Amino acid sequence: MGDVAGTPRKCMINGISFDVMADTDITQPGGKFLNESISTSGRNLRKMTKRSQTREGLVIACNPSEAAILKGFADSVAKIPLSYTLADGSKYTSPGWIEFESVTSMDNKGTIKLHEKEDWELFVAQ
């Protein structure tokens, strides 16, 4: 099913489902490592720096009570279950934490980042 693109279907944070806004475009890093070259007088050396697999750009419907719930999750030190489902039905899950970036009063849109504690597990839609 991987050829279907569009609005993510679902976002779950600590077992609570949040409605995803139709124009949401989740951004994820392309790989686990940032690759660079280090110049020498001869050959180049490869430098591989591990980078987090944070998911950015997740915009959800967020009324004041949902904002209060998200603030609580963001301020907690406990890791919580995170998941989101793409338009094709593929699902990513990981324990981790959130960053509650902002909420707008005009549209009740909340913007969050999902930070993984462990690698994201992918369940590809059939």
C-alpha positions as CSV (number, residue, x, y, z in Angstrom):
1,M,0.0,0.0,0.0
2,G,3.0,2.3,0.2
3,D,2.1,4.3,-2.9
4,V,-0.7,6.2,-1.1
5,A,0.2,9.7,0.1
6,G,-1.8,12.3,2.0
7,T,-3.1,13.3,5.3
8,P,-2.0,11.0,8.2
9,R,-4.9,9.0,9.5
10,K,-4.2,9.0,13.2
11,C,-2.0,10.1,16.1
12,M,-2.0,8.4,19.4
13,I,-0.2,9.8,22.5
14,N,-0.3,7.8,25.7
15,G,-3.3,5.9,24.4
16,I,-5.3,9.0,23.5
17,S,-6.3,9.6,19.9
18,F,-5.9,13.1,18.5
19,D,-7.4,14.2,15.2
20,V,-4.8,15.1,12.6
21,M,-5.3,18.3,10.6
22,A,-5.8,17.7,6.8
23,D,-2.8,19.7,5.8
24,T,-0.4,17.9,8.1
25,D,3.0,16.9,6.6
26,I,5.1,14.9,9.1
27,T,8.8,15.3,8.5
28,Q,11.2,12.5,9.5
29,P,15.0,12.2,9.0
30,G,16.1,10.2,6.0
31,G,18.6,8.1,8.0
32,K,20.0,7.4,11.5
33,F,23.3,9.1,10.7
34,L,24.4,12.5,9.4
35,N,27.2,11.6,6.9
36,E,30.1,14.1,6.3
37,S,33.5,14.0,4.8
38,I,36.6,15.0,6.8
39,S,39.4,16.2,4.5
40,T,43.0,15.1,5.0
41,S,46.1,15.6,2.9
42,G,45.2,12.4,1.1
43,R,42.0,10.4,1.4
44,N,38.7,11.7,2.9
45,L,37.5,10.2,6.1
46,R,33.9,9.5,6.7
47,K,32.3,11.0,9.8
48,M,28.9,9.5,10.9
49,T,27.1,11.4,13.6
50,K,24.0,9.7,15.1
51,R,20.9,11.9,14.9
52,S,17.6,11.6,16.6
53,Q,14.6,10.4,14.6
54,T,12.3,13.1,15.8
55,R,9.0,13.5,13.9
56,E,8.2,17.1,13.2
57,G,5.3,19.1,11.7
58,L,2.5,17.1,13.3
59,V,-0.5,19.4,13.5
60,I,-3.5,18.2,15.4
61,A,-7.0,19.6,16.3
62,C,-6.4,21.0,19.8
63,N,-9.2,22.5,21.9
64,P,-8.3,23.9,25.4
65,S,-8.9,20.6,27.2
66,E,-6.7,18.7,24.7
67,A,-4.0,21.5,25.1
68,A,-4.0,20.9,28.8
69,I,-3.5,17.2,28.3
70,L,-0.7,17.8,25.8
71,K,1.0,20.3,28.3
72,G,0.9,17.6,30.9
73,F,2.5,15.0,28.6
74,A,5.2,17.5,27.5
75,D,6.1,18.5,31.1
76,S,6.2,14.9,32.3
77,V,9.6,13.1,32.7
78,A,8.0,9.7,32.0
79,K,8.2,8.1,28.6
80,I,4.9,7.5,27.0
81,P,3.7,5.4,24.0
82,L,3.6,7.3,20.7
83,S,2.2,6.3,17.4
84,Y,1.0,7.7,14.1
85,T,-0.6,6.1,11.1
86,L,0.1,7.3,7.5
87,A,-2.5,7.7,4.7
88,D,-1.7,4.2,3.4
89,G,-2.2,2.6,6.8
90,S,1.4,2.1,7.7
91,K,2.0,2.7,11.4
92,Y,5.0,3.9,13.3
93,T,5.3,3.3,17.1
94,S,7.9,4.1,19.8
95,P,8.0,5.0,23.5
96,G,9.2,8.5,24.0
97,W,8.0,12.1,24.8
98,I,6.5,15.0,23.0
99,E,7.4,18.7,22.6
100,F,4.2,20.7,22.6
101,E,5.4,23.6,20.4
102,S,2.3,25.8,20.1
103,V,-1.5,26.0,19.8
104,T,-3.5,28.6,17.9
105,S,-6.7,30.2,19.2
106,M,-8.0,31.1,15.7
107,D,-8.0,27.5,14.3
108,N,-7.4,25.3,17.5
109,K,-4.4,23.8,15.8
110,G,-1.7,22.3,18.0
111,T,1.8,21.6,16.7
112,I,3.8,18.9,18.3
113,K,7.1,16.9,17.8
114,L,7.4,13.3,18.6
115,H,10.7,12.3,20.2
116,E,11.6,8.6,20.3
117,K,13.3,6.9,23.2
118,E,13.9,3.8,21.2
119,D,13.9,3.2,17.4
120,W,10.6,3.7,15.7
121,E,9.0,0.4,14.8
122,L,7.3,0.4,11.4
123,F,4.3,-1.8,10.6
124,V,3.8,-1.6,6.8
125,A,0.3,-1.7,5.5
126,Q,-0.6,-4.7,3.4
